[in-house]
Amino acid sequence: MSSAPPAQHSGERPGGVPGTYDLATAVAAEIGGKSKGLAHAYQDLSDRYRDGRATPGDSQLTKQHVHAYLAARMPATLAVDRAVFDAVLQRRPAWAPKSLIDLGAGPGTATWAAAELFDSLEHVTCVEQATAMVEVGKQLARRSASAAVRGGTWHRTSVTAPPAGQADLVVASFVLGELPDAELDAAVDRWWDMTLGELVIVEPGTPAGFARIRRVRERLIGGGATITAPCPSDAACPMTGDDWCHFSARVTRSGVHRAVKGGELGFEDEKFAYVSASRLEPSHAPARILRAPQIRPGHIRFTVCEAPELREEVVARSQKDAFRWARKAHWGDEVPPGTFREKRGK
């Protein structure tokens, strides 16, 4: 969860077990590596969402629309989901979820990311209302090295009325913004009831996206949850005014990706906001970096969240151990305990 380019996956699961989770290869096989017609389909898809004409179960979505989504939008969603699951894993390194429910799964992006980070997964359930997304998602799943992904169960239904069941890990990635405001609280309550371990909710890194995350965070804490990430406590969010909490994931663009979106750069940065609410014992980070570190001559400046406040901190070159960490630190990273202690006189 940083502004640096993401690490390239070596084809090994966590723990060194051989296997590949190369979703990019599966996507290339699905769309044939061709961009013809996808740019127009992606523009139409974007216009539908921008104009409010698209719905989660839009029956007018075609396979061409889904292929355009795979080429132009899925890479960013995958990078974000990876970053969020990695943040959860950092706080709970021994946690080994066996079951996953992916709400608003689309073609299964969050499912692939979860299988990549949690090789303990055995049972996967994907909930998606759009028929074209379900069909393509099933095709992609057949190419996964994960038995859980390949054997996943798909339900074509709304995330507001998912099938009965519970899972260790429940995910709703870029879903809240598609729900009517009046249905949001009831949906989140239902999702929380389905959660045995962690409920992960991801939204765009915009003021509106963060407002939804903040609302959900408060509701979940009120329902007995502890926040695993990104928050360093379960106290009231200290973010005030027009500011909003969000992070960034760097996305590598393929040739098809650039062609569909009309971009020239080989990468883009995707902003996102998220919360992971847990039924497990609290495991908060000591603090978290909320902005890109500002490198200055002889020191590095940070904006951090450390309960119960936001603070500006400086790590000077004279603080040898802390400065060694600071030079490698990225936006979204946890702050090791005691990093700023010398400065604050603790």
Secondary structure, DSSP 8 states (H G I E B T S, - for coil): --SS------SB-TTS-B----HHHHHHHHHTT--TTHHHHHHHHHHHHHTT---TT-TT--HHHHHHHHHHTHHHHHHHHHHHHHHHHHH-TT----EEEEET-TTTHHHHHHHHH-TT--EEEEE---HHHHHHHHHHHTT-S-HHHHT-EEE-S-TTS--S--EEEEEEES-GGGS-HHHHHHHHHHHHHHEEEEEEEEEESSHHHHHHHHHHHHHHHHTT-EEEES-SSSS-----TT----EEEEEE--HHHHHHHT--SSEEEEEEEEEEEESS-----S-EE-S--EEETTEEEEEEEETTEEEEEEEETTSHHHHHHHTT--TT-B--TTTTHHHHT-
